[in-house]
Amino acid sequence: MTSLRPCLPHRRPLRRLALPLALIAMASACAPGPGSVESASSAPDARTGPVEVGVLAFNDFHGNIAPPKTTTSWPDGKGGTVQIPAGGAAYLASALDALRKDFRYSATVSAGDLISASPLASSLFLDEPTIGVMNRIGLDFNAVGNHEFDRGRKELLRVQNGGCEKNTLREPCQLEQFAGAGFKYLSASTYTEDGKTLFPATGIKSFGEGARKVTLGFVGLTLKGTSELVSPGGVKGLTFGDEAEAINRAVPVLKAEGADAVLVLIHQGGAQSDTSDPNACTGFSGDIQPILDKLDPRVDAVISGHTHQAYVCHMPREGAAPLLLSSAGSYGRLVTRMTLEIDPATDRLVSIEARNLPVQSAAYTTSRGEVAQSDLAPRYAPRADVAAYVKRYQDAASAYSDRPVGHLAGLATRHWDDNQAEGGPGGAVDQLVADAQLAATRDAGAQIAFMNTGGVRADLDPGKDGVVTFGQIYTVQPFGNTAVTRTYTGAQILEVLERSVGDEQAGSMLVPSQGFTYAVDMAKPAGSRVTARFEGKPLDPATSYRVTVNSFIDQGGDGYATLEKGSDPTIGGLDLDALEAWLSAVPMRAVPASPRVTVKGR
């Protein structure tokens, strides 16, 4: 059920919203107008009417404590979009502070991947500064995401509980004694050897007192396929169960604890077919849909993540009110502002609405020119305490991040421009990484290298005179994988490539090194969609080839368990060292000019 208040644009039904975002700032001072559902005389009494609670949500922050120098797409009011600079912890803190002023009561939550796959200023310090930031901005709950497990179970437990125990190659507590997360991780579907959840399945937050008290219940969890998305050694002994079963098991528990509304924080999601409007739900699809179809009707909202996409959907349900589904993109560039009205007399949710709002940050300049601020979205000043805290870690990392490692002739993106071929996975930077790993493992006999698109985290945008810094390549490849070379037949290589485009697709597609190309025809049956060429000739199914991949997918990550069928493994050096060596080997490294993979019929 959705209420209408014309003077409050952020509380109208989302499909009818077309007002300038600047009006949101005036919402708290706006009086109901003529013809509104609730006139001034019929507005809820603060002592007897529904209690309003705000929920502020984001997802997939990935340690972007400094502004990530990227944008979010926002409607320009003329049928097009404008790119707004967005993100950064200090700006996120100010945005949350401003949005909280709309509510007497509020909760702040995240749907996973707060940490890991992070820029150097956070990752170099085991993401301790990201947790420090989240403590400062007042996060209440975070669902575990797949990347929370990148450094293994013991390190994740340290993130929650604090301390300086060394669980990785990097030293903990380099700048400060690490106190741990002041918020709660939730993991309803992650089970330890004794069948218990690794972290609590649920969390409760109450507001008000006596007869006016209302309570929100939260279920938090990651996707069932997490074990295929992280290095197996880091999650040994853990089981990732069915998402809907875990949620439905938690709902009656929360209701028994007095929850008036149940909200799910899940690290799984989907995407729109048209991503220009972060508050739309155009052509929505994704792996979260089968989960939603099985949910207990007492679930009121699902705050999702994982796909790095933005959307607000009202999913129809038979015999129940539509289910609100949201995602706020990634990197703290958007915040979902959710408004709930709860009748404390009946313990019933009266209405729920949501809207994604941009976290506009400072303008910045790239090799393509300036990315300017926009008047279409609020402008936030960075919150001073958070900015100072972030700067401390940035300064400490600068000795690493500012070191030049080579030169690149132009911008290498993660995705090809729209005017490129019919379409393929990855972009020029993916190909650079594959080429670098091939060069680094020639001594192991490598002839071909593949890079998984999910392992490339950012564009590579050189500075003046084409200079590329260590901080930039670290942002591209923050995982610390090693290169592994094995022998495969041509038939086995085709089997691996078919895995990425089959009916049960892998977590990311594979981008090859120079000299190897492949084509995918999605109109053909699964198992016969890929044709490949090596050094200008069709790949011979009977011939053996030496192939290099990173250790993550070699161990079965992203669903590539078939890679283990290769023989004669040789363990090489770090992927980051390979990329640095490739960039520094020539005065100016050229940017790959065209895709090596074509996909049609998708």
N, C-alpha and C positions, 0 to 999 in steps of 0.2 A: 504494500500500500504506500502511495507516495502523496505527500501533501504539497499544496501550491501556495507560495507566498511571493507575489510578483515583485516585491521590493527587495527580496533576497535572491539574487540570481544564482548563487551557489546552492540553493535549496530547491530550485525548480526541478521538474523531471528532466533528466539529462538530454533527452532527445529534442527538447524544446529550447535548450540554451543557445543563444546567439548574441549575448550581450558582451560589450567590451569588458575585458578582464579587470580594468581599472575600477569598475563598479564594485568588485568584490571588497575593495578596501573600505567602501562606504556602507557595507552591509549592516554592521552593528548599529549604525545611526539611522537606518532607513525605517520609516514607519509604514505599516500596511496601507496600500492604496485602495481606492474604490474598486469594488468588484473582486477583491481578493477573497480567498476561501476563509481567511480569518481576519475580520476587521479588528480595529483597536479594542472595541468593546467585548469581542469574543475571544481575544488572545488568551492562551493558557495562563492561569494565575501561577506565579512562582511557587505558591504554597500548595496548590491543588492540581495543576495541570501536569502534562507529561514533563519528564526530566530530559533535557537535551545533553547529549554527550558527544564529544568529537573524538574521532580516531584519525591520527595522522600516520601515514604509512609510506614506506619506500622499500626498495629491494635491490639486490645485486649492486651494493655499494663498492665492493671490490677494493677497499683500501684507498679510494680516491680522496685522500684528505686535502690535497691541494686541488685547485680548479683544474679539471682534466683537459682544458683547452679543446673542448668539443661542444657541440650545440644540441639543442632539442628543437624539434619542429613544432611550430605553433601556427594556427590559422591566422591569416592576416585580415580577415573580415571581408575580403574581396573574392573569395573562392580559391585563393592560393595559400601559400604558407611562407613564413619567415623563419630563418634560423637564428635562435637566441642563444648567446653564450650562457652556459649553465653548469652548475656543480661546484664542488669544493666545500669542505666541512664548515668553514666559517660562514659561508653564505647559507648553507643548509641550516645551521644553528639559528641564524637570524630569521630565515623563512619560517621555521618551526615556532620560534618565539612569537612572531607576528600572527601566525595562524592560531596559536593557542589563545590569543586574546579574544578570539571570537567565542570562546567557550568558557563556562565556569568549570566544567569538568572535561578532562581529555586524557587519552592514552596515546603513546607513540610506539609504533611497532615496525618490525622489519620481516620480510619474507625470505631471508637467507642470503648467503654469499656476502656477508659483510666483509669478510677477509679473504685473502689469497687471490692469486692472479692480480696482484696489486702493483702500483707504481713503486719505484725504489724507496721513496721517503717512508713508506710504511713497511714494505716487504723486507727491506734490509734489516729491520728491527722486529721481524717475526709478527708484524701487524699489531704490535703493542700500542703504537700511537692511534690506530683506528679504534681500538677498544677504549683508549683514553678519551678520544673524541666522543664516542657514543655515550660514555659515562657523563660527559659534560653537557651533551645536548638533551639528556633525559630519556633515553630509550628504555622502554619497559620490558619488551619481549622480542626475541629474535628466533625464528625457526632455523634449525640447522639447514644449510644448503650443501650441495655436493662439494663445493670448494672449501668448506670448513674442515673437510677431512684430508685436504691435500698434504698436510704435514703429519697426519696420523692421529690416532685416537688419544694418545697420551698428551700430545701437544694441544689438542683441542680442549681436553680437560684442564690443562694449565691455563688456557685462555679464559675459561670460566672461573676457575678458582684462584688464579694468581700464583705467584712464586717464580723462582728463577731456575727451576730444574731444566737441564739441557736435554732436549729430545731431538734436536736436529743438528746439522753441521754449523748453524749460526748460533752465536752467543745470545742468550736472553738477557734482559735487564741491562742493556748497554748504556742507557741514558738515565734510567730511573728504576727504582724497585717497582716491579709490576704487581699491581694489586688485584688484577683480574677484572672480569666484567661485572659492573654494578647492576646489569640487567640479567634476565634469565634466558638461557637457551632452552628451547622446547624441541623434543624429538619423539613424537608419538609413535613413529613407525621404525625407529632404529633400536634394535634389540641386542643386548649383550649375550654372552654365553649362558647366563642363567635365566634368560627369557625376559629380563627386565629392560625397560627403556634406558638408553644411555643418559639422557636428561629427562626431566619431567615431561609428561605428555601434554600437560595443560597448565594454564595460568589463570588467575582470577584478579580482577581489579574492581574495587567497589567505590562508589561515590555517594556522598550525602549521609544522613543519619536517620534513624527511626523509620517512620512510615515513608519518608522520602528517599530512602536508600535504594540505589539501583546498582546492578552488578553486570559487568561484562566478563564472559568466559572466552578464553583463547585456546585453540588447539594448534600446535606447531609441529611441522614435519617436513622432511625432504622427500624427493622422488624415489620410487622403488628402484630405479636404475642407477642409483648412486655408485654402487660397487663397480659398475662398468665405466664410470667417469673419473675415477681416482685410481692411484696406484694401489694394486691389491694388497701390498704389504701394510699399507696404512690403515686398512679396515679389516684386517684379519681378525676373525672371531665375531665380527658384527654381522647382523642380518638386517636387510632392509625390506620391510614387509609391504603388503598392499596398502595403498594410501587411504582408500575409501573405508576399508575395514577398520583401520586405526582411528580415523575420524569418527566413524559411527560408534565405535566403542567408547570414545571420549565424551560424546554428547550427553548421555544420561549421567555421567559422572559430574559434568559441569552443571547440569540442571539440578542435581541433588545438592550441589554446593551453593545453589541460589542464583545461578546465572540467568539474567533476564534476556540476554541476547548472546548468541554463540557465533564467534568469528573464527575462521580458519586462516592460519598463516602457513602457506604451503609453497615449497620451492619446486614448483612445476607450473607450467603456463601454456600459453598459446600465442596467437598473433592475428592481427587483422590483415585482410588482403590489401587494404589501402591504409598505410601507416601515417598519413599526413595529419590526422586529428587524434591526439592522445585521449580524447574523451568520447570517441566513437567505438563501435563494435562491428565494423564493416567486414562481412565475410569471415567471421571469426572461426578459427579451427585450431587444433593442437592437441597435445597429449593429455591436457587437463580435462578435456571434454568427457571421456569415459568415467573419470573420477567424479565429476559433477553429477553425472547421470545416476550414480549410485548413492548419493549422499542422503542422510537422514534429513527430512524436511524441516527439522528444527534448527538446521544451520542457516544463519541469516545472511552471512557474507563470506566471501572467499577472497583473501588478499594473496595474490600469486606473484611468481617471479620466474627465474631461470632463463626465460627466452629473451630477456632484455627488451621486451616490447612494452608499449604503453596502450592501455585500453580501459574502458569502463563499460561493462555489459550488464544487462538485466536478462538473465537466462530463465526462460519460462520453465515452470514446473507444474506437473499435473496435480491439482488439488491443493496447491500451496502458492503463496506469493512468489513472484520472480526472485531468483537468487542473484544478489549483487556480486559481481566479479570484477576485480580491479587488478591493475599492475601499473607501476610507476616507472617503467623503463629500466634505467641503470645509472650507476655512478652518482646518485644523488642529484640528478638533473631535474627531477620532478618529485613532487610530494602528492600523495592521494589524500585529499581532505574529505573525510567521511563524517556525515552527520546522522546520529541516531536519536530518535525520540522514544522514550520508554515510559509507559504508564506504570508508576510504582504501585498503584492500587490493585492492578490486575496482573502485575509482573509480565506485561505484554509489550512487545516492540510495536510501536504505532507506525513509524516510518523510518526509512533509511535511504540515504542518497550519498553520492560521491562525485568528486570532480578532481582530475589531475591538474596541478598548477605548477608552472615552471619555477625553478630556483635560479633566477637570473643572476649571473655573476659578472665580473668585469669584462670589458672588451679585450680582445687579444688579436695578435697578428700572426698569420701563417705565410707560407711561401706563395699562397694564392691571394693574399691581401688581408685587410682588416675584417674581423668579425665584430660588428658593432652591437651595442645594446639596443633594445627596442622599447618604445613607449607602450607596446601592446601588453606588456607584462610588468608587474611591480619590480622595482629596483631595490635590492637589499644591500645595505652596508655590511661588510664582513664583521662578525661578532669578535670583539677585540681579544677576549681571553682565548677563544678557540684559535684565532689567527696566530696569536703569539705561541701557543702550544704547537701548532703545526709547523711554524717557522723554525722552532727549535730542532725538530726532526729533519726538516728540509736542509737546514744549515749543516747538520751532522752528516747528512748523506751527500752533500755537495761535492766533497772530495772524490767520491765515486762517480756521481752522476754527471759532473761537468767535464770529465776527462774525454777529449776527442778520441774516437776509435776509427775514423775513416771518413770518406767522402762519398756522397750519393748525388747523382745528376738531377734528381728531382723528387717529387713526392711519390712515395710508394704506398698505395692504399690497400686496405683489406678487401675491397670490393672493386670490381671493374666498373668504369663509367658506363652510363646507360647506352652510349653509342657503340659499345664493344659488341662482339659477336653474339650469338644467340644466348649465350649465358653459360657460365661455369662457376664452380666454387672458388672461393678465395679471391685474391687479387695479386698485384705485383709484389707486395711484401711477403706473401706466402711463398711465392716462387723464389724470392731472394733467399728465404730461409732454407728451402729445399736445395737450392744450388749450393749454399754454404755448407750444408751437411754432407752433400755429395763430395765436395772438394776436400772436406776434413777427413773423409773416410776412404779416400782413394787408396791409401796404403793397405786398407783391409780388403781391397778388391772391389769396392763399391762401383757399380755401373749406373744405378738408379737410386734416387732418394724420394721419399714422400713426406709431406708435412700435412698434419691434420689441421683443418681450418679452425677448429675450436682452440687450438694451442697458440694461435696468433691473436694478440689482445689489443693491438692498436696499429694505426697507420705509422709509417716512418717518414717524418717530415723534416728534412735537413734544414739547418740554419744557414747563416751567411756563408757564401762560397761553398755550399754543399756539405758543411761540417755536420757529422753525426756524432752524438755523445753516447757515452756508456749508459746514462740514464734513459736515453731514448730506446736503445736496443733492449734494455732490461724491461721497459714497459711493454715492448713487443713480445718478449719471451721471459716471463717472470718465474717459470716453474722449476728451473734448475734440473732439467732432464739431461740424460746422457744420450749419445748416439749409439745405436745398436745395428750392426750389419749382419745379415743372414743370407743364406742361399735359398732361392725359391725357383721353381720351374715357372715358365710362362703361364701354365694353367693355374698354378697357385696364386700368382699375381692377379690374374683375372678374377679368381674366386674372391680375393680380398676386395678388389674394386667393386665387384657385384654386391658385396656385403653392404657397401655404403649407399646403394640405390635400390636395395631389395624391398620386399614388403615389410620386413622388420629392419628399418634403416639404422645404420650406425649413428653415433652421436655427432659426427662431423664427417665431411668428405675429405678425400686425399688429393693434395696438389703435388704434381710431380716436378722433378728437376728438369733442367734443359736436356733436350734430346728425347724426351718421352712425352707422348700426348695420348689422350684417350677421349672417346666420344661415348655419350650415353643417350640411348633412345628409350624414353620412358614408355613409349607405346608398345614396346616388346614385353614378353613375359619376363618375370623376375628370373634371374639366372642366365639370361641371354641378352642383357641390355648394353653390355660394354664391349667396345672394340678398341684395341690399343695398338700403338705403333712405337717402335724404339729405333732410333737413328734412321728414321725414314722408312722402315720396313715393318710389316705386321709383326706383332709380338708372337714368337714361336712358342706354342704351348709345351713343346717337348724340351726346349733349351733351358739351361739353368742360368740364372742371373744373380748377381750379388746386389742386395737391396738394403738401404739404410733407412731406418725410422727412428723416432725418439723412444726413449725407454717407457714412456707412458703408454703409447699404443702397442709397443712390443709386448708389454705385460698384459695386454687385453683391454686397455682403456678405450673408451668410446665404443666398446662393443667389438673390437677387432681381435677376438680370441684366435681367429684363423692365422694370425701372424706367427703364432707359436709353432706352426707347422714347418717353419723355416729351419734350416740346419746350419751347423758350423757358425755359431754366433761369435761375434767379436765385439767387445764392449769398448766404445770410444770415449772421447772427452765430452765436456759439457756443450750443450747446444748453443749457449750464449758465447762461448769461446769460439765456436765455429763461425758464428755470424760476424763477430769482431774480426776474425782472421780474413774472412771473405771481403769485408769492406776495406780493410787496410792493405790488401794485397795489390791493389792498383791505385794510381793517383785519384781516379774518379770512377766509381762503380756505376755502370749504366743501370737504368731501371728497366726490368722486363716489360716488353711493349705490348704483348697480347696474351690472352688466355691459352693455357695448354690443355684445358678441358672444355668440351662443349656439351651442353645438355639440351635436348629438345623434347618436347612433349610433356614437360612438367606442368 
